[in-house]
Amino acid sequence: MSKNQELQQRKDAVFARGMGNMAAVYVERALNNEIWDVEGRRFIDFAAGIAVVNTGHSHPRIKAAVAEQLERFSHTCAMVTPYENVVELAEQLVQLAPGNTPKKAIFVTTGAEAVENAVKVARAHTKRSGIIAFNGGFHGRTNMAMGLTGKVAPYKAGFGPFPGEIYHLPYPNAYHGVTMAQSLKALDELFHCDIEPGRVAAIIIEPVQGEGGFYQAPPEFLQALRQLCDQHGIMLICDEIQTGFGRTGKLFATEYAGIEPDLMTMAKGIAGGFPLAAVVGKADIMDAANPGGLGGTYAAFPLACAAALEVLKVIEEEQLCQKALAIGELMNRRLSALQAKYPAHIGQVRNLGAMVAMELVNDGDVDQPNAELTKALVAKGIEKGVLMLSCGVRGNVIRFLPPLTSPLELVNEGLDLLEASLAELI
């Protein structure tokens, strides 16, 4: 029995079945966009811990910043006796968030917590209860976040009931025939049939859907939502948990639409692999919650704050937004050539920066998703030494999230392995 198999057996014996793992690849070490398992096998990483290590695995500057903080202290609880680096991080984030309105921040530990707290803030500010989300959206695994999520399996199945006053709309998706006009019409119908605008606290949207399949909301759609929210006093929450910190070629994907959200959720790439999440929003809105109403024991973990401050420096000094665009252009070009070779199997290739997707279908038909090939391709890639993730409401999208520090030659190597894997399966 291999070491990976032995560890998988040990895990299966003690882990609840619901916390599965994509592959029996147990990591020994990782550097930039390469991972080595306990058996010495090397993998090109096209997952980045689900868009967490945008700055690459084991970035030396982040390691040094965390080590320095660890020498001082690891935890005091920011709500009891805070520390300078959390203040400095908040100062930077409120300056970097889109828009000119004065802003404030809070820190929590996970993306789902950020979503929960954004909803709390929106309700406290508006004194309203309704929340509108979108089909295909993913916002986390806590109860409110599951309710907002627009994908049943595996995230919601068997876990209800969910909080009330949550409504879902179709997300504009040209490839699947959902126009911006149809989404806006559905919103108008919702206002007339289910809940009046005066009871809606917030609309939450991912500028690019993550788990839903890497579909980008048209900038004009986000602009229309901004206008409608202003008209009705509704808070616009942009969920930037997967899209943030350079992934799309801008620090935040919302910037492509030129709008200013009322609230933004941040996590994943914020701290280079250390647990941290944030809500950043307009100051008067963020101040709606009473003291003690927001926070958490591990919120603003000092080591994560030290890492996050260094992440922001690395993004700027190593020009990771520009590198995201270069990686995305390379991957789109290579994958589009693969689509031309296999048009019956690859329905669409799309990207915004280094947030890249390849949708697999049968007979070139958008309405015939090929989840079986998707699952097989992920498994075959692991055999050959490239780590990829699947996503999509129908489970037929390969998503590519390489670290933004990835050398282009290693991106090409990973794409070579993908191409060889696909050739063996078709």
C-alpha positions as CSV (number, residue, x, y, z in Angstrom):
1,M,0.0,0.0,0.0
2,S,1.3,3.4,-0.9
3,K,1.9,6.1,1.7
4,N,-1.0,8.2,0.1
5,Q,-3.3,5.2,0.3
6,E,-2.4,4.6,3.9
7,L,-3.0,8.2,4.9
8,Q,-6.4,8.1,3.0
9,Q,-7.4,5.0,4.9
10,R,-6.5,6.7,8.2
11,K,-8.4,9.8,7.2
12,D,-11.5,7.9,6.2
13,A,-11.5,6.2,9.6
14,V,-11.6,9.4,11.6
15,F,-13.0,12.2,9.4
16,A,-16.7,12.6,8.9
17,R,-17.7,11.6,5.4
18,G,-19.0,15.0,4.5
19,M,-15.5,16.5,4.7
20,G,-14.1,14.7,1.7
21,N,-11.0,15.4,-0.4
22,M,-10.7,15.6,-4.1
23,A,-7.6,13.4,-4.4
24,A,-5.5,11.1,-2.2
25,V,-2.5,13.4,-2.6
26,Y,-1.0,14.1,0.8
27,V,1.3,17.1,0.6
28,E,4.8,17.0,1.9
29,R,5.9,20.5,0.7
30,A,5.0,23.2,-1.8
31,L,6.8,26.0,-3.5
32,N,5.2,28.7,-5.7
33,N,3.1,26.7,-8.1
34,E,4.6,23.2,-7.5
35,I,3.5,20.6,-4.9
36,W,5.3,17.5,-3.8
37,D,3.4,14.7,-2.1
38,V,4.6,12.3,0.6
39,E,5.8,9.8,-2.0
40,G,7.9,12.4,-3.8
41,R,5.6,13.0,-6.7
42,R,5.6,16.5,-8.2
43,F,2.4,18.3,-9.3
44,I,1.8,21.6,-11.2
45,D,-0.8,23.4,-9.1
46,F,-3.7,24.9,-11.0
47,A,-5.8,25.2,-7.9
48,A,-3.9,27.5,-5.5
49,G,-5.8,26.1,-2.5
50,I,-9.0,27.4,-4.3
51,A,-7.6,30.8,-5.1
52,V,-6.0,31.3,-1.7
53,V,-2.2,31.3,-2.5
54,N,-2.4,33.9,-5.2
55,T,1.1,34.8,-4.1
56,G,2.3,31.2,-4.5
57,H,3.1,28.5,-1.9
58,S,5.7,29.4,0.7
59,H,6.5,32.9,-0.6
60,P,9.7,33.8,1.3
61,R,8.5,37.4,2.1
62,I,5.3,36.1,3.6
63,K,7.1,33.4,5.6
64,A,9.5,36.0,7.0
65,A,6.7,38.4,8.0
66,V,4.8,35.6,9.8
67,A,7.9,34.4,11.5
68,E,8.6,37.9,12.8
69,Q,5.1,38.2,14.2
70,L,5.3,34.8,15.8
71,E,8.4,35.9,17.7
72,R,6.2,38.6,19.3
73,F,2.9,36.9,20.0
74,S,0.3,34.7,18.2
75,H,-3.0,35.6,19.8
76,T,-4.5,38.1,22.2
77,C,-8.0,38.6,20.6
78,A,-8.4,41.8,18.7
79,M,-11.6,42.6,20.6
80,V,-9.7,42.4,23.9
81,T,-6.3,43.8,23.4
82,P,-5.7,44.7,19.7
83,Y,-2.4,45.3,17.9
84,E,-0.9,47.6,15.4
85,N,-0.8,45.3,12.3
86,V,-4.6,44.9,12.3
87,V,-5.1,48.6,12.3
88,E,-2.5,49.1,9.5
89,L,-4.3,46.4,7.5
90,A,-7.7,48.0,7.9
91,E,-6.2,51.4,6.9
92,Q,-4.8,49.8,3.6
93,L,-8.0,47.9,2.7
94,V,-10.3,50.9,3.1
95,Q,-8.0,52.8,0.8
96,L,-7.8,50.0,-1.8
97,A,-11.5,49.2,-1.9
98,P,-13.2,50.7,-5.0
99,G,-14.9,54.1,-4.7
100,N,-14.2,57.4,-2.9
101,T,-16.7,57.1,-0.1
102,P,-15.0,56.8,3.4
103,K,-14.9,53.2,4.5
104,K,-14.4,51.0,7.5
105,A,-13.5,47.4,7.9
106,I,-14.0,44.4,10.2
107,F,-12.0,41.2,10.3
108,V,-13.2,37.6,10.8
109,T,-11.8,34.2,10.0
110,T,-13.5,32.7,7.0
111,G,-15.3,33.8,3.8
112,A,-18.6,32.4,5.1
113,E,-18.2,34.5,8.3
114,A,-17.6,37.6,6.1
115,V,-20.8,36.9,4.2
116,E,-22.8,36.4,7.4
117,N,-21.5,39.6,8.8
118,A,-22.1,41.6,5.7
119,V,-25.8,40.5,5.9
120,K,-25.9,41.5,9.6
121,V,-24.5,44.9,8.8
122,A,-26.9,45.4,5.9
123,R,-29.9,44.5,8.0
124,A,-28.7,46.7,10.9
125,H,-28.3,49.7,8.6
126,T,-31.5,49.4,6.6
127,K,-33.7,47.9,9.4
128,R,-35.0,45.5,6.6
129,S,-34.8,41.7,6.4
130,G,-34.9,40.6,2.7
131,I,-31.8,39.4,0.9
132,I,-31.6,38.7,-2.8
133,A,-28.9,36.4,-4.2
134,F,-28.4,34.6,-7.5
135,N,-28.8,31.1,-9.0
136,G,-25.4,29.5,-9.2
137,G,-23.8,31.7,-6.6
138,F,-21.7,30.3,-3.8
139,H,-21.3,32.2,-0.5
140,G,-20.3,29.5,2.1
141,R,-21.4,26.6,4.2
142,T,-22.9,28.2,7.3
143,N,-26.6,28.4,7.5
144,M,-27.2,31.9,6.1
145,A,-24.4,31.4,3.5
146,M,-26.0,28.1,2.4
147,G,-29.3,29.8,2.1
148,L,-27.8,32.5,-0.1
149,T,-25.9,29.9,-2.2
150,G,-27.7,29.0,-5.5
151,K,-26.4,25.4,-5.9
152,V,-28.1,22.5,-4.1
153,A,-25.6,19.6,-4.4
154,P,-23.5,19.1,-2.4
155,Y,-23.8,22.3,-0.4
156,K,-27.5,22.5,0.6
157,A,-28.8,19.0,0.2
158,G,-30.1,17.6,3.5
159,F,-29.2,20.7,5.6
160,G,-32.4,22.8,5.5
161,P,-34.4,24.6,6.6
162,F,-32.6,27.8,5.7
163,P,-33.3,31.3,6.9
164,G,-36.3,33.0,5.5
165,E,-36.5,36.2,3.4
166,I,-33.9,34.9,0.9
167,Y,-34.8,35.2,-2.8
168,H,-32.8,34.0,-5.9
169,L,-32.6,35.5,-9.3
170,P,-31.2,34.1,-12.6
171,Y,-27.6,35.2,-13.0
172,P,-26.9,36.7,-16.5
173,N,-25.1,34.1,-18.5
174,A,-24.9,34.6,-22.3
175,Y,-23.5,31.1,-22.9
176,H,-26.6,29.5,-21.2
177,G,-29.0,31.9,-22.8
178,V,-29.8,34.1,-19.8
179,T,-29.6,37.7,-20.8
180,M,-29.1,40.7,-18.6
181,A,-32.6,41.9,-19.6
182,Q,-34.1,38.6,-18.3
183,S,-32.3,38.9,-15.0
184,L,-33.5,42.5,-14.5
185,K,-37.0,41.5,-15.5
186,A,-36.9,38.7,-12.9
187,L,-35.9,41.3,-10.3
188,D,-38.8,43.5,-11.3
189,E,-41.2,40.6,-11.0
190,L,-39.8,39.7,-7.6
191,F,-40.5,43.2,-6.4
192,H,-44.1,42.9,-7.7
193,C,-44.8,39.3,-6.7
194,D,-42.8,38.3,-3.6
195,I,-41.2,41.2,-1.7
196,E,-41.4,45.0,-2.1
197,P,-38.1,46.9,-2.5
198,G,-38.7,48.6,0.9
199,R,-38.2,45.3,2.7
200,V,-35.0,44.3,0.9
201,A,-31.9,44.9,2.9
202,A,-29.3,43.8,0.3
203,I,-28.5,42.2,-3.0
204,I,-25.4,40.0,-2.9
205,I,-23.6,39.1,-6.1
206,E,-20.2,37.6,-7.2
207,P,-18.7,39.7,-10.0
208,V,-17.5,36.4,-11.4
209,Q,-19.3,33.3,-10.1
210,G,-16.8,31.0,-8.5
211,E,-18.2,27.6,-7.7
212,G,-21.1,28.4,-10.1
213,G,-18.8,28.0,-13.1
214,F,-16.6,31.2,-13.6
215,Y,-19.3,33.2,-15.4
216,Q,-18.7,37.0,-15.3
217,A,-21.5,39.4,-14.7
218,P,-21.6,42.0,-17.5
219,P,-20.3,45.3,-16.2
220,E,-23.6,46.9,-17.4
221,F,-25.5,44.5,-15.2
222,L,-23.5,45.5,-12.1
223,Q,-24.1,49.1,-13.0
224,A,-27.8,48.5,-13.3
225,L,-27.9,46.8,-9.9
226,R,-26.0,49.8,-8.5
227,Q,-28.6,52.1,-9.9
228,L,-31.6,50.0,-8.6
229,C,-30.1,49.7,-5.2
230,D,-29.6,53.5,-5.0
231,Q,-33.1,54.0,-6.1
232,H,-34.6,51.7,-3.4
233,G,-32.1,52.2,-0.6
234,I,-30.9,48.6,-0.9
235,M,-27.3,47.7,0.0
236,L,-25.2,46.2,-2.8
237,I,-22.8,43.5,-1.5
238,C,-20.1,42.4,-3.8
239,D,-18.7,39.0,-2.8
240,E,-15.0,39.2,-3.8
241,I,-13.9,36.2,-1.8
242,Q,-12.7,34.2,-4.8
243,T,-12.2,37.1,-7.2
244,G,-10.2,39.4,-5.0
245,F,-6.5,40.3,-4.6
246,G,-5.3,40.3,-8.2
247,R,-7.0,37.1,-9.4
248,T,-8.9,38.7,-12.3
249,G,-6.2,41.2,-13.3
250,K,-7.4,43.9,-11.0
251,L,-7.2,44.0,-7.3
252,F,-11.0,43.5,-7.2
253,A,-13.2,42.3,-10.0
254,T,-15.8,44.9,-9.2
255,E,-13.4,47.5,-10.7
256,Y,-14.2,46.3,-14.2
257,A,-17.7,47.7,-13.7
258,G,-16.6,51.0,-12.3
259,I,-19.0,50.8,-9.4
260,E,-18.7,51.3,-5.7
261,P,-20.4,48.5,-3.6
262,D,-21.9,49.4,-0.3
263,L,-20.2,46.3,1.2
264,M,-17.5,43.9,0.0
265,T,-16.6,40.5,1.4
266,M,-12.9,39.4,1.2
267,A,-11.1,36.2,2.1
268,K,-9.1,33.5,0.2
269,G,-6.2,35.4,-1.4
270,I,-6.1,38.1,1.3
271,A,-3.4,36.5,3.5
272,G,-1.4,34.0,1.4
273,G,-2.8,30.9,3.0
274,F,-3.4,32.1,6.6
275,P,-7.0,32.2,7.9
276,L,-8.4,35.7,7.5
277,A,-11.5,37.4,6.0
278,A,-12.9,40.9,6.0
279,V,-15.9,43.0,5.3
280,V,-15.1,46.5,4.0
281,G,-17.9,49.0,3.4
282,K,-19.0,52.5,3.5
283,A,-18.3,53.9,6.9
284,D,-21.8,55.0,7.9
285,I,-23.2,51.6,6.9
286,M,-20.4,49.6,8.7
287,D,-21.1,51.6,11.9
288,A,-24.7,50.5,12.0
289,A,-23.9,47.4,14.2
290,N,-23.6,48.1,18.0
291,P,-20.2,47.4,19.7
292,G,-19.8,43.7,20.3
293,G,-22.2,42.8,17.5
294,L,-19.4,41.9,15.1
295,G,-16.3,39.9,15.6
296,G,-15.0,36.5,16.7
297,T,-12.4,34.9,18.9
298,Y,-9.9,34.4,16.2
299,A,-11.0,37.4,14.1
300,A,-7.9,39.3,12.9
301,F,-5.5,36.5,13.7
302,P,-2.2,38.4,14.2
303,L,-0.1,36.0,12.0
304,A,-2.7,36.3,9.2
305,C,-2.6,40.1,9.5
306,A,1.1,40.1,9.2
307,A,0.8,37.9,6.1
308,A,-1.9,40.0,4.6
309,L,0.2,43.2,4.8
310,E,3.0,41.4,3.0
311,V,0.6,40.0,0.4
312,L,-0.5,43.6,-0.5
313,K,3.2,44.6,-0.9
314,V,3.9,41.5,-3.1
315,I,0.9,42.1,-5.3
316,E,2.1,45.7,-6.0
317,E,5.8,45.2,-6.2
318,E,5.7,41.9,-8.2
319,Q,3.0,43.3,-10.4
320,L,0.7,40.3,-9.9
321,C,-2.3,42.0,-11.5
322,Q,-0.3,42.3,-14.7
323,K,0.9,38.7,-14.3
324,A,-2.7,37.5,-13.9
325,L,-3.5,39.0,-17.2
326,A,-0.5,37.3,-18.9
327,I,-1.4,33.9,-17.3
328,G,-5.0,34.3,-18.4
329,E,-4.0,35.2,-22.0
330,L,-1.7,32.2,-22.2
331,M,-4.2,29.8,-20.8
332,N,-7.1,31.1,-22.9
333,R,-5.0,30.8,-26.1
334,R,-3.9,27.2,-25.3
335,L,-7.4,26.1,-24.2
336,S,-9.0,27.7,-27.2
337,A,-6.7,25.8,-29.5
338,L,-7.8,22.7,-27.6
339,Q,-11.4,23.6,-28.1
340,A,-10.9,24.0,-31.8
341,K,-9.4,20.4,-31.8
342,Y,-12.3,19.0,-29.7
343,P,-15.3,21.1,-30.5
344,A,-17.7,18.3,-29.6
345,H,-16.3,18.1,-26.1
346,I,-15.3,21.6,-25.1
347,G,-18.3,24.0,-25.3
348,Q,-16.6,27.2,-24.1
349,V,-13.3,28.6,-22.8
350,R,-13.6,31.8,-20.8
351,N,-11.5,33.9,-18.5
352,L,-11.1,37.1,-16.6
353,G,-7.4,37.4,-15.8
354,A,-6.2,34.2,-14.2
355,M,-9.7,33.0,-13.4
356,V,-10.0,30.6,-16.3
357,A,-12.7,28.0,-17.2
358,M,-13.3,25.3,-19.7
359,E,-16.8,24.0,-20.0
360,L,-17.2,20.3,-21.1
361,V,-20.3,19.2,-23.1
362,N,-21.5,16.4,-25.3
363,D,-21.8,16.9,-29.1
364,G,-20.9,20.6,-28.7
365,D,-24.4,21.2,-27.1
366,V,-24.5,23.7,-24.2
367,D,-27.6,21.8,-22.9
368,Q,-25.7,18.5,-22.7
369,P,-23.2,19.0,-19.8
370,N,-20.5,16.3,-19.6
371,A,-19.9,15.9,-15.9
372,E,-18.5,12.5,-16.4
373,L,-15.7,13.7,-18.7
374,T,-15.0,16.6,-16.2
375,K,-14.6,14.2,-13.3
376,A,-12.4,11.8,-15.4
377,L,-10.2,14.7,-16.6
378,V,-9.5,15.9,-13.0
379,A,-8.6,12.3,-12.0
380,K,-6.4,11.8,-15.1
381,G,-4.7,15.1,-14.5
382,I,-3.7,13.9,-11.0
383,E,-2.3,10.8,-12.6
384,K,-0.1,12.8,-14.9
385,G,0.9,15.5,-12.3
386,V,-1.4,18.5,-12.6
387,L,-4.0,19.5,-10.0
388,M,-7.2,21.0,-11.3
389,L,-10.6,21.7,-9.8
390,S,-14.1,21.2,-11.2
391,C,-17.1,23.5,-10.6
392,G,-20.4,24.5,-12.1
393,V,-24.0,23.9,-11.1
394,R,-24.0,20.9,-13.5
395,G,-20.5,19.8,-12.5
396,N,-19.1,20.1,-16.0
397,V,-16.6,23.0,-15.7
398,I,-12.8,22.7,-15.2
399,R,-11.6,25.8,-13.3
400,F,-8.0,27.0,-13.4
401,L,-6.6,29.0,-10.6
402,P,-2.8,29.0,-10.8
403,P,-0.9,31.1,-8.4
404,L,-0.3,34.5,-9.9
405,T,3.4,34.1,-9.3
406,S,3.5,31.0,-11.6
407,P,6.3,31.1,-14.3
408,L,4.7,30.9,-17.7
409,E,6.9,27.9,-18.6
410,L,5.4,25.9,-15.8
411,V,1.9,27.0,-16.8
412,N,2.6,25.7,-20.2
413,E,3.9,22.4,-18.7
414,G,0.7,22.0,-16.8
415,L,-1.3,22.7,-19.9
416,D,0.7,20.1,-21.7
417,L,-0.3,17.6,-19.1
418,L,-3.9,18.6,-19.4
419,E,-3.8,18.2,-23.1
420,A,-2.3,14.7,-22.8
421,S,-4.9,13.8,-20.2
422,L,-7.7,14.9,-22.5
423,A,-6.3,13.0,-25.5
424,E,-6.3,9.8,-23.5
425,L,-10.0,10.2,-22.5
426,I,-11.5,11.2,-25.8
